[in-house]
């Protein structure tokens, strides 16, 4: 009986024990460095932020225009009331 110290760890006759551990290599194209593509997450996030800012500016301009139009409508209503009042149609 062999002791644990003299027993061989693996047998050379077993071909699977001699096979090296291999993996398929990552194939890159010519000029690839392994870096992320130019349209990465950071650039997409910056572009999204820029678009959001542009839309916010346009929305603010539209809100100002609506306020100006509402003010103009109030002024026209006042003028219309003054005109109707000066015609004597509603005076008692």
Steps between C-alpha positions, in 0.01 A plus 500: 500500500638840401501783743350839410848649461619255237177469300502701174260797490377427146579241242672601179323221313168683537478737194237726660736582784762628256261720302561867567221732600415706196237756415402659175696823457314830460544599139541871431494678169787697360566809713281391792641591838234342716368841605126568493347616175497874435124515564531378857272555796663824611456668162140378475429635848653838414299515179181417691574774752564753222171411329315531830650846558405612148143380550480677837614827339241466223230426755593809701481716185156358422380570857613862468316535170181354651520748792548788256201386295285467814596853605417629152159325515425666837586841354272437202219396737543827693488704180191311386325563832590871482369522145173326588461720810556819299229403249231531764352158441537383856455823686184527718 
